[in-house]
Amino acid sequence: MSWIDVVPYAAAKGKLKKLYDRVKGPDDNVDNIMMAHSLRPHSMEGHMAIYKYVLHHSGNTLPKWFLECLGVWVSSLNDCAYCVEHHFAGMKRLLADDTRAEALRAAIEKRDMAQAPLDAREVAAMAYARVLTDAPARLGVGDIAALREAGFDDGEILEINQVSAYFSYANRTVLGLGVNTQGDIIGLSPNNSDDPDDWSHR
């Protein structure tokens, strides 16, 4: 599950048990990325809050499938198979188009967004996310201007930035602690965007 000790659901007490109950999925399943925080429940709480607000909030205007696609892209750039598998499954479900989802994954694996079934605006967002992931200090005001020219408003640019930044954080949590998918139910997420306090995974 991970390289550090974790507290299983059955042994959780107090605040940790309350948090597990908020984030769990079917059959009391808690994703391993969340269980990796179990020795410091306050960091799980912070992680879930930013995850829910950045990716699964009704205040976002970009399509959720595309935010998930950005997450798969960043996770692939970071070689984080755990997040790729979880969020590709989520993206595929949201797209409801298996052929397009598989074509997106193939382009991501080839690092060739020009071959992805995306429009020019979406390709521009993916290019920004790549630089933010691989060489963030290279970014400048011109990169923001390019996103505006592609058709994004500044609120949407913030969404792209925050989703991309969040996934690098999640990837480093997973890779730095040896978190794997053993026992996870792949692709569950807190999809109820209308209720920011609903963290349950379905």
C-alpha positions as CSV (number, residue, x, y, z in Angstrom):
1,M,0.0,0.0,0.0
2,S,2.8,2.4,0.9
3,W,6.3,2.5,2.3
4,I,5.2,4.0,5.6
5,D,2.7,2.7,8.1
6,V,-1.0,3.4,7.6
7,V,-4.0,3.0,9.8
8,P,-6.6,0.8,8.2
9,Y,-10.3,1.8,8.2
10,A,-11.2,-0.9,10.8
11,A,-8.6,0.5,13.2
12,A,-9.3,4.2,12.8
13,K,-10.5,6.2,15.7
14,G,-11.4,9.9,16.5
15,K,-10.7,12.5,13.8
16,L,-9.2,9.9,11.5
17,K,-12.3,7.8,11.6
18,K,-14.5,10.8,10.9
19,L,-12.3,11.7,7.9
20,Y,-12.3,8.2,6.6
21,D,-16.1,8.2,6.8
22,R,-16.2,11.4,4.8
23,V,-13.9,10.2,2.0
24,K,-14.8,6.5,1.8
25,G,-16.4,4.7,-1.1
26,P,-18.3,1.4,-1.4
27,D,-17.6,-1.2,1.4
28,D,-15.7,1.3,3.5
29,N,-13.0,1.6,0.8
30,V,-10.6,4.5,1.3
31,D,-8.2,5.3,-1.5
32,N,-4.6,4.6,-0.7
33,I,-3.5,8.1,-1.4
34,M,-5.8,9.3,1.4
35,M,-4.7,6.4,3.8
36,A,-1.1,7.5,3.3
37,H,-2.0,10.6,5.4
38,S,-3.4,8.5,8.3
39,L,-0.6,9.2,10.7
40,R,-1.4,12.9,10.3
41,P,-5.1,13.3,9.7
42,H,-4.9,17.1,9.5
43,S,-2.8,16.7,6.3
44,M,-5.5,14.4,4.8
45,E,-8.1,17.0,5.6
46,G,-6.0,19.6,3.8
47,H,-5.3,17.4,0.8
48,M,-9.0,16.5,0.4
49,A,-10.1,20.1,0.7
50,I,-7.8,21.3,-2.0
51,Y,-8.6,18.3,-4.2
52,K,-12.3,18.8,-3.9
53,Y,-12.2,22.6,-4.4
54,V,-9.8,22.5,-7.3
55,L,-11.2,19.7,-9.3
56,H,-14.8,19.0,-8.1
57,H,-16.4,22.4,-7.3
58,S,-19.4,24.0,-8.9
59,G,-17.5,27.2,-9.2
60,N,-15.4,25.8,-12.0
61,T,-16.4,26.6,-15.5
62,L,-14.1,24.3,-17.5
63,P,-15.6,20.9,-18.2
64,K,-14.7,18.4,-15.5
65,W,-13.5,15.8,-18.1
66,F,-10.9,18.3,-19.3
67,L,-9.7,19.1,-15.8
68,E,-9.3,15.3,-15.3
69,C,-7.5,15.2,-18.7
70,L,-5.1,17.8,-17.4
71,G,-4.6,15.7,-14.3
72,V,-3.8,12.6,-16.4
73,W,-1.4,14.7,-18.5
74,V,0.5,16.1,-15.5
75,S,0.6,12.7,-13.8
76,S,2.0,11.1,-16.9
77,L,4.7,13.8,-17.2
78,N,5.6,13.0,-13.6
79,D,5.5,9.2,-14.3
80,C,2.9,8.7,-11.6
81,A,1.0,5.6,-12.7
82,Y,-1.3,5.7,-9.7
83,C,-2.8,9.0,-10.5
84,V,-2.8,8.2,-14.3
85,E,-4.9,5.1,-13.7
86,H,-7.3,6.7,-11.2
87,H,-7.9,9.9,-13.2
88,F,-8.0,8.3,-16.6
89,A,-10.8,6.1,-15.4
90,G,-12.6,9.3,-14.1
91,M,-12.0,11.1,-17.4
92,K,-13.2,8.2,-19.5
93,R,-16.4,8.0,-17.4
94,L,-17.1,11.7,-17.8
95,L,-16.4,11.7,-21.5
96,A,-18.7,8.8,-22.1
97,D,-16.7,8.2,-25.4
98,D,-14.3,5.3,-25.0
99,T,-12.7,5.8,-28.4
100,R,-11.9,9.5,-27.7
101,A,-10.6,8.6,-24.2
102,E,-8.3,6.0,-25.5
103,A,-7.0,8.4,-28.2
104,L,-6.3,11.0,-25.6
105,R,-4.4,8.5,-23.5
106,A,-2.3,7.4,-26.5
107,A,-1.4,11.0,-27.3
108,I,-0.5,11.6,-23.6
109,E,1.7,8.5,-23.5
110,K,3.4,9.7,-26.7
111,R,3.8,13.2,-25.2
112,D,2.2,14.5,-28.5
113,M,-0.8,16.7,-27.8
114,A,-0.9,17.7,-31.5
115,Q,-2.3,14.2,-32.1
116,A,-4.9,14.4,-29.3
117,P,-8.6,14.8,-30.1
118,L,-8.5,18.3,-28.5
119,D,-9.3,21.7,-29.9
120,A,-6.6,24.4,-30.2
121,R,-7.6,26.0,-27.0
122,E,-7.3,22.8,-25.1
123,V,-3.9,22.0,-26.6
124,A,-2.7,25.5,-25.4
125,A,-3.8,24.6,-21.9
126,M,-1.9,21.3,-22.1
127,A,1.2,23.1,-23.3
128,Y,1.0,25.5,-20.3
129,A,0.5,22.5,-17.9
130,R,3.6,20.8,-19.4
131,V,5.9,23.8,-18.7
132,L,4.4,24.3,-15.3
133,T,5.2,20.6,-14.5
134,D,8.6,20.3,-16.2
135,A,10.2,23.8,-15.8
136,P,7.9,26.2,-13.9
137,A,10.6,28.9,-13.6
138,R,10.5,29.3,-17.4
139,L,6.9,30.6,-17.3
140,G,6.3,34.3,-17.8
141,V,3.6,36.7,-18.5
142,G,3.7,35.7,-22.2
143,D,2.5,32.3,-21.3
144,I,-0.6,33.7,-19.7
145,A,-1.1,36.0,-22.7
146,A,-1.0,32.9,-24.9
147,L,-3.8,31.3,-22.9
148,R,-5.9,34.4,-23.2
149,E,-5.3,34.5,-27.0
150,A,-6.4,30.9,-27.1
151,G,-9.7,31.9,-25.7
152,F,-9.4,31.4,-21.9
153,D,-10.5,34.1,-19.4
154,D,-8.4,34.7,-16.3
155,G,-10.7,32.6,-14.1
156,E,-10.3,29.6,-16.4
157,I,-6.5,30.2,-16.5
158,L,-6.5,30.0,-12.7
159,E,-8.4,26.6,-12.9
160,I,-5.8,25.3,-15.4
161,N,-3.0,26.4,-13.1
162,Q,-4.5,25.0,-9.9
163,V,-5.4,21.6,-11.3
164,S,-2.0,21.3,-12.8
165,A,-0.3,22.4,-9.6
166,Y,-2.5,20.1,-7.5
167,F,-1.6,17.0,-9.5
168,S,2.2,17.6,-9.1
169,Y,1.5,17.7,-5.3
170,A,-0.6,14.5,-5.5
171,N,2.0,12.8,-7.7
172,R,4.8,13.6,-5.3
173,T,2.8,12.4,-2.3
174,V,2.3,9.1,-4.1
175,L,5.8,8.7,-5.5
176,G,7.5,9.9,-2.4
177,L,5.7,7.4,-0.2
178,G,5.4,4.4,-2.5
179,V,1.6,4.5,-2.7
180,N,0.2,1.8,-5.0
181,T,-3.3,0.8,-6.2
182,Q,-3.5,-2.5,-4.3
183,G,-7.0,-2.6,-2.8
184,D,-8.2,0.6,-4.4
185,I,-11.3,0.9,-6.5
186,I,-10.0,2.7,-9.5
187,G,-11.6,5.8,-10.8
188,L,-13.8,6.9,-7.8
189,S,-13.9,10.5,-6.9
190,P,-16.0,13.1,-4.9
191,N,-18.1,13.9,-7.9
192,N,-20.9,15.8,-6.2
193,S,-19.7,19.3,-7.3
194,D,-22.8,21.0,-5.9
195,D,-21.9,20.2,-2.3
196,P,-18.3,21.2,-1.5
197,D,-18.5,19.4,1.8
198,D,-19.4,16.0,0.2
199,W,-16.1,14.2,0.0
200,S,-17.5,10.7,-0.5
201,H,-16.0,8.7,-3.3
202,R,-18.5,7.1,-5.7
